[in-house]
Amino acid sequence: MNYEHIVEPSYIIFKEDSKYLARNGKTGVIDYSGTDASSVIQSVFNALTAGRVFIKDMLDVSQPVQLKAGIDLVGESFVKSGFRALVAMPAVLDLSTIGDFGFANFAHIRIDGNNLADVGIQGPSSQLRRRVHASDVYVRRCVDTAANLTYMDAMRLDYVIFDGSNVAGNDVMTKNGVVINNVNGKIIFTNCKFSSFAQYSVILLGGMAVIDKCTFNSVTAPSYNHIKTAGANTHLILTGEVWFETWTEPQAPFIYGDPASRTFMLEIYAPRMRIATGTQPLVSGAFSVVNIFGGRLIHDGTASYSIDADITENLLVYGLRTNKPLNYTNVKYYNVLLAYQGTLQTNLEKTGSATIAAGQTAVKVTHGLAAKPTRVFLSPTSDTGGKRFWVSSYDSDGDGLKFTITIDSVHSNDITFDYRGVV
């Protein structure tokens, strides 16, 4: 049971005919009223140092609602309570006024940009320590970004819907869902939905973001991804059966690390992804570390999955189950650890043949494995002339794509080998 509604509010703000009224929760007296909802809201916030403000109706605001530290902002439900932009404005709900070490909550409200506001929820513009909890919130009809969560030291969002779709025939679609740049901060999304944005659902430019039990769907533009990350201090964690839905050819990868600013770490725990059609990679771009643990991938089409990324440190895939092959052929790597279970079909073992030409003492072999081999077994298939032979390098060119077979001195004839390489 949700007890938020029965806690005594400091003020109740509601609409009656064409006026907005603020009733004192203790005295029952209407302390503030007027035809401008923004003025009434700000008067209430100015009067409080702490407390709870209950929003009963949709309030048409003429300027951003500036949330204040120590105040809980609670609606009756996001179906009927919240804030709607009345004129063009930079943001509907402004968190920059919370202040250093400030803490605030908002719940059960709708934040409606009305195709006028650039941003639905706006974070501060400086790196201060702010902690915010949002629950049961619906953000829609913003022009540029549903939520710009910059410099939030700690923020948690539960059951928040970020909707970028067209409404009532209007052709304006929200460009991006959530932009995050927290430097050393952390944001947690739980049971949230990111739907129908013209470009990216999530852009992570700094700090840590944990996306738990969330749903992504309907990225419409073929050149954009559901999630884009960038920056050496970024850390993205997806966990708890994250759903990626309605991905159709020729969509871009689900998760893309911008090569211009390599992402530090991507971790995916127990993903539950479903793809209709399409052959683009699940993960692409540039990362230092990519770890995938458990989960299930379901592909309704005939194509395979792939991870196609430049990974400078570790790639670890463990316990992942798929109904189609998962291909690592195009992964660029330096140090890679692949431990797998389930139905994974990967390039972890390859066989082939190679020839050291007459007069030569070595040959580089392009192996086609998912990673640099840990072992290569050789079997000569022609006379070696008593020459000693061995694998002199498992990474001939430093890119993990070739190994080298060497003999101790030149031979007058070609020497051929069968090999088996194992990651």
Phi and psi in degrees as a GROMACS rama.xvg file:
@    title "Ramachandran Plot"
@    xaxis  label "Phi"
@    yaxis  label "Psi"
@TYPE xy
-94.2173  114.74  ASN-2
-93.8077  2.74962  TYR-3
-59.7725  -34.2256  GLU-4
-74.4673  -19.4183  HIS-5
-101.581  2.86518  ILE-6
-75.9189  133.139  VAL-7
-61.3431  120.47  GLU-8
-78.9754  152.406  PRO-9
-72.5157  -39.3634  SER-10
-143.764  149.803  TYR-11
-118.503  122.376  ILE-12
-108.035  129.118  ILE-13
-149.127  170.382  PHE-14
-111.492  136.176  LYS-15
-135.063  111.975  GLU-16
58.7514  -119.167  ASP-17
-103.891  7.76277  SER-18
-111.328  150.623  LYS-19
-106.498  131.58  TYR-20
-123.209  145.286  LEU-21
-122.457  110.199  ALA-22
-96.2848  130.863  ARG-23
-66.5899  126.206  ASN-24
-69.4441  -21.9098  GLY-25
-93.7446  -42.5778  LYS-26
-94.4854  -20.8539  THR-27
77.98  4.84623  GLY-28
-89.012  142.147  VAL-29
-77.061  104.882  ILE-30
-83.4133  -32.6911  ASP-31
-138.253  144.314  TYR-32
-156.79  161.908  SER-33
163.98  174.253  GLY-34
-88.6789  -7.63399  THR-35
-105.586  107.438  ASP-36
-61.2763  -37.8018  ALA-37
-60.8995  -40.3296  SER-38
-65.8307  -41.0846  SER-39
-65.8333  -44.6065  VAL-40
-61.4705  -45.8386  ILE-41
-67.0938  -33.8656  GLN-42
-63.4581  -40.2211  SER-43
-64.8561  -47.3237  VAL-44
-62.1655  -39.2059  PHE-45
-65.6004  -28.7258  ASN-46
-80.9141  -15.7882  ALA-47
-107.965  143.114  LEU-48
-103.104  -20.4767  THR-49
-163.978  161.403  ALA-50
140.484  -167.447  GLY-51
-127.805  129.649  ARG-52
-110.842  124.625  VAL-53
-103.217  124.271  PHE-54
-101.551  118.488  ILE-55
-93.2905  -31.2136  LYS-56
-128.963  174.72  ASP-57
-74.3517  126.079  MET-58
-109.232  123.606  LEU-59
-82.9405  112.774  ASP-60
-104.713  143.375  VAL-61
-101.444  -2.51126  SER-62
-155.029  162.749  GLN-63
-57.0885  141.447  PRO-64
-81.6718  116.598  VAL-65
-98.1708  102.04  GLN-66
-67.9923  144.806  LEU-67
-116.068  144.928  LYS-68
-60.2479  141.073  ALA-69
85.6058  -1.32785  GLY-70
-108.687  130.794  ILE-71
-95.6575  126.815  ASP-72
-108.478  113.699  LEU-73
-129.13  133.589  VAL-74
-103.835  172.076  GLY-75
-73.0325  -43.259  GLU-76
-170.528  154.972  SER-77
-72.4511  -7.13284  PHE-78
-70.5417  -36.4202  VAL-79
-126.263  -5.0759  LYS-80
-124.059  142.408  SER-81
150.462  -153.996  GLY-82
-129.107  135.413  PHE-83
-127.221  129.36  ARG-84
-65.2426  130.619  ALA-85
-96.2144  -28.623  LEU-86
-137.501  171.822  VAL-87
-61.9718  135.235  ALA-88
-156.159  158.368  MET-89
-67.551  -33.7434  PRO-90
-158.761  154.518  ALA-91
-85.3761  -50.2875  VAL-92
-115.62  121.18  LEU-93
-108.545  119.991  ASP-94
-96.636  -1.16832  LEU-95
-69.1535  -18.1696  SER-96
-88.1797  3.63435  THR-97
-67.0678  -36.4021  ILE-98
90.4662  164.212  GLY-99
-63.4002  134.01  ASP-100
64.1107  14.7512  PHE-101
-77.8799  155.277  GLY-102
-137.839  136.598  PHE-103
-150.905  157.705  ALA-104
-127.846  147.646  ASN-105
-144.137  142.631  PHE-106
-154.224  154.339  ALA-107
57.6639  41.9764  HIS-108
-132.022  157.741  ILE-109
-107.37  133.344  ARG-110
-112.599  107.378  ILE-111
-114.087  110.079  ASP-112
-70.5358  -16.3388  GLY-113
57.2575  28.1949  ASN-114
56.9643  24.6995  ASN-115
-121.527  -40.3391  LEU-116
-80.804  138.649  ALA-117
-66.2839  -43.3059  ASP-118
-131.18  144.347  VAL-119
-78.7767  -56.9883  GLY-120
-119.962  123.815  ILE-121
-113.935  126.154  GLN-122
-81.5296  175.762  GLY-123
-71.6866  168.105  PRO-124
-103.92  4.03224  SER-125
-133.024  158.536  SER-126
-85.3654  83.0743  GLN-127
-114.806  171.033  LEU-128
-96.8025  105.608  ARG-129
-126.763  140.363  ARG-130
-126.018  124.764  ARG-131
-135.095  141.196  VAL-132
-123.519  123.63  HIS-133
-118.288  136.701  ALA-134
-143.652  137.061  SER-135
56.0023  59.7041  ASP-136
-123.926  143.948  VAL-137
-122.983  118.746  TYR-138
-113.005  126.471  VAL-139
-151.408  167.49  ARG-140
53.7602  44.1179  ARG-141
-98.3555  151.671  CYS-142
-77.1018  -48.365  VAL-143
-105.536  -54.4949  ASP-144
-144.141  134.565  THR-145
-67.0402  -42.9309  ALA-146
-147.71  124.734  ALA-147
-107.531  92.6901  ASN-148
-98.1333  70.4906  LEU-149
-91.4234  145.801  THR-150
54.8174  34.3867  TYR-151
-93.1052  115.139  MET-152
-64.9411  -38.7904  ASP-153
-153.358  123.234  ALA-154
-143.31  139.221  MET-155
-126.727  131.816  ARG-156
-123.947  119.129  LEU-157
-116.678  132.129  ASP-158
53.5068  49.3485  TYR-159
-106.894  132.144  VAL-160
-104.683  122.872  ILE-161
-107.17  110.135  PHE-162
-115.648  119.018  ASP-163
-106.072  11.5456  GLY-164
-77.3469  163.385  SER-165
-64.7813  145.071  ASN-166
-127.078  130.983  VAL-167
53.3742  40.9293  ALA-168
80.2129  -1.83426  GLY-169
-72.8466  135.103  ASN-170
-81.5807  -7.98925  ASP-171
-73.3889  123.182  VAL-172
-114.873  142.896  MET-173
-64.0432  134.45  THR-174
-68.4911  -56.5038  LYS-175
-127.276  153.749  ASN-176
-78.7731  -78.3403  GLY-177
-127.896  127.599  VAL-178
-108.149  126.976  VAL-179
-123.582  127.745  ILE-180
-147.112  90.266  ASN-181
-111.42  5.77432  ASN-182
54.2068  -93.4323  VAL-183
-107.143  11.8594  ASN-184
-88.9647  -179.086  GLY-185
-142.578  136.033  LYS-186
-125.717  136.408  ILE-187
-119.876  125.826  ILE-188
-108.676  127.536  PHE-189
-129.468  128.003  THR-190
54.5031  39.5234  ASN-191
-99.7034  165.075  CYS-192
-130.71  133.398  LYS-193
-117.737  115.324  PHE-194
-134.097  127.787  SER-195
62.5792  50.7776  SER-196
-94.7928  151.357  PHE-197
-68.2886  -29.4007  ALA-198
-123.571  -101.492  GLN-199
-99.8528  143.242  TYR-200
-75.545  -43.5608  SER-201
-137.328  133.81  VAL-202
-120.972  117.033  ILE-203
-108.024  112.251  LEU-204
-108.158  -8.91561  LEU-205
-177.217  152.418  GLY-206
80.6452  -164.374  GLY-207
-112.983  137.567  MET-208
-127.312  127.871  ALA-209
-110.079  119.71  VAL-210
-113.888  108.069  ILE-211
-118.817  123.673  ASP-212
53.6183  44.7002  LYS-213
-109.65  165.23  CYS-214
-123.582  135.677  THR-215
-120.875  135.754  PHE-216
-154.609  162.187  ASN-217
56.2863  51.2966  SER-218
-73.9661  119.38  VAL-219
-87.8395  -34.9856  THR-220
-81.9337  130.272  ALA-221
-68.3198  -17.0727  PRO-222
-95.7602  4.51547  SER-223
-116.023  163.137  TYR-224
-112.535  163.11  ASN-225
-64.7497  -46.1779  HIS-226
-129.178  130.504  ILE-227
-119.964  133.625  LYS-228
-124.65  153.603  THR-229
-160.916  144.436  ALA-230
115.759  138.149  GLY-231
-67.5583  -19.7357  ALA-232
-105.404  16.1227  ASN-233
-89.9735  142.641  THR-234
-141.778  110.518  HIS-235
-108.762  126.711  LEU-236
-121.229  122.984  ILE-237
-110.775  130.392  LEU-238
-150.703  167.295  THR-239
68.1575  48.7728  GLY-240
58.6271  59.7261  GLU-241
-68.625  131.309  VAL-242
-102.884  126.8  TRP-243
-111.581  119.694  PHE-244
-122.86  164.568  GLU-245
49.2857  47.5098  THR-246
-95.0612  115.687  TRP-247
-124.524  150.789  THR-248
-54.5705  135.888  GLU-249
-107.888  61.6461  PRO-250
-63.8554  155.943  GLN-251
-78.2587  175.438  ALA-252
-58.8781  153.543  PRO-253
-58.4624  -50.8624  PHE-254
-123.762  125.965  ILE-255
-128.66  123.461  TYR-256
-95.687  118.315  GLY-257
-63.0347  118.878  ASP-258
-62.8541  -23.1188  PRO-259
-68.6845  -20.5603  ALA-260
-150.914  87.714  SER-261
-57.4332  130.911  ARG-262
-72.1562  137.655  THR-263
-67.1  -55.7709  PHE-264
-147.243  137.039  MET-265
-121.238  122.674  LEU-266
-124.127  130.5  GLU-267
-124.666  118.648  ILE-268
-112.706  124.187  TYR-269
50.4723  51.9231  ALA-270
-69.1528  149.609  PRO-271
-131.16  90.912  ARG-272
-107.325  142.678  MET-273
-129.876  131.543  ARG-274
-122.611  135.321  ILE-275
-78.7603  -61.862  ALA-276
-142.566  177.049  THR-277
118.531  152.329  GLY-278
-126.829  4.50016  THR-279
-69.5898  157.782  GLN-280
-66.8628  154.38  PRO-281
-70.9066  -42.6636  LEU-282
-128.608  131.9  VAL-283
-147.019  169.067  SER-284
100.195  -143.744  GLY-285
-127.632  126.215  ALA-286
-139.62  155.355  PHE-287
-83.1568  -44.4924  SER-288
-136.089  135.45  VAL-289
-129.867  120.031  VAL-290
-122.398  130.374  ASN-291
-127.256  120.706  ILE-292
-120.619  121.117  PHE-293
65.8411  -166.959  GLY-294
93.6802  -177.754  GLY-295
-145.198  136.239  ARG-296
-114.195  129.502  LEU-297
-120.373  123.123  ILE-298
-116.738  119.824  HIS-299
-82.4375  -12.5367  ASP-300
-95.3642  -156.884  GLY-301
-106.593  -9.63202  THR-302
-78.8226  165.903  ALA-303
-96.5291  171.781  SER-304
-90.9695  163.7  TYR-305
-155  152.934  SER-306
-115.421  119.002  ILE-307
-131.301  88.6192  ASP-308
-147.538  159.29  ALA-309
-96.6997  105.22  ASP-310
-116.907  116.477  ILE-311
-83.9196  -20.8237  THR-312
-119.365  -85.1857  GLU-313
-124.533  140.913  ASN-314
-119.663  118.434  LEU-315
-126.58  123.191  LEU-316
-124.664  121.692  VAL-317
-141.392  129.817  TYR-318
72.3564  16.0921  GLY-319
-85.9624  133.892  LEU-320
-112.463  136.045  ARG-321
-135.763  159.048  THR-322
-99.8999  2.38215  ASN-323
-139.311  160.645  LYS-324
-60.2703  150.039  PRO-325
-115.566  115.73  LEU-326
-103.739  132.021  ASN-327
-113.222  12.0362  TYR-328
-53.2699  -40.0001  THR-329
-94.4704  10.8526  ASN-330
-69.2085  128.79  VAL-331
-99.2074  134.173  LYS-332
-150.587  169.638  TYR-333
-121.17  -61.5766  TYR-334
-118.28  120.183  ASN-335
-130.104  133.048  VAL-336
-121.638  119.032  LEU-337
-116.487  114.705  LEU-338
-124.866  124.351  ALA-339
-136.53  158.339  TYR-340
-140.886  -178.539  GLN-341
76.3061  -144.486  GLY-342
-101.323  20.0421  THR-343
-58.0988  134.003  LEU-344
-119.26  108.045  GLN-345
-132.408  168.854  THR-346
-87.2136  63.0547  ASN-347
-93.762  -9.61883  LEU-348
-147.875  133.447  GLU-349
-138.077  145.237  LYS-350
-119.969  157.689  THR-351
-178.865  -168.867  GLY-352
-133.528  155.59  SER-353
-147.792  155.629  ALA-354
-133.253  130.061  THR-355
-93.4513  115.368  ILE-356
-68.5612  152.738  ALA-357
-54.0727  134.426  ALA-358
85.5286  -2.20974  GLY-359
-110.895  159.844  GLN-360
-115.841  0.55355  THR-361
-159.751  162.306  ALA-362
-146.495  137.589  VAL-363
-91.24  133.442  LYS-364
-116.391  120.843  VAL-365
-79.7463  114.363  THR-366
-93.574  -26.3517  HIS-367
76.0409  13.7626  GLY-368
-77.9626  163.972  LEU-369
-69.7158  -20.5214  ALA-370
-156.652  175.917  ALA-371
-58.4656  131.365  LYS-372
-67.6714  148.041  PRO-373
-95.2855  -22.7608  THR-374
-145.855  142.851  ARG-375
-133.153  124.026  VAL-376
-102.036  130.81  PHE-377
-115.136  140.653  LEU-378
-135.724  110.991  SER-379
-63.1096  139.62  PRO-380
-116.596  9.88724  THR-381
-143.907  169.171  SER-382
-64.3734  126.176  ASP-383
-88.0904  -6.0285  THR-384
62.6471  27.5496  GLY-385
76.9778  9.13039  GLY-386
-74.4157  138.541  LYS-387
-78.0824  143.279  ARG-388
-137.625  151.97  PHE-389
-164.211  168.933  TRP-390
-90.8682  109.282  VAL-391
-86.8764  -18.2387  SER-392
-154.13  135.205  SER-393
-90.0776  -7.05615  TYR-394
-145.479  79.0469  ASP-395
-58.905  -44.1299  SER-396
-111.09  8.33646  ASP-397
77.5038  8.37198  GLY-398
-113.406  2.83511  ASP-399
77.7423  7.23166  GLY-400
-97.631  -15.6758  LEU-401
-137.777  151.574  LYS-402
-120.884  166.792  PHE-403
-122.047  129.805  THR-404
-102.033  133.411  ILE-405
-129.465  145.308  THR-406
-118.02  160.842  ILE-407
-75.7624  -20.6586  ASP-408
-161.436  164.916  SER-409
-66.9454  154.066  VAL-410
-124.417  151.121  HIS-411
-76.453  -14.1843  SER-412
-122.095  161.221  ASN-413
-63.5704  145.218  ASP-414
-120.107  123.569  ILE-415
-108.618  147.96  THR-416
-132.866  143.462  PHE-417
-93.7009  143.674  ASP-418
-134.473  156.238  TYR-419
-131.75  116.251  ARG-420
-102.791  139.634  GLY-421
-130.235  132.79  VAL-422
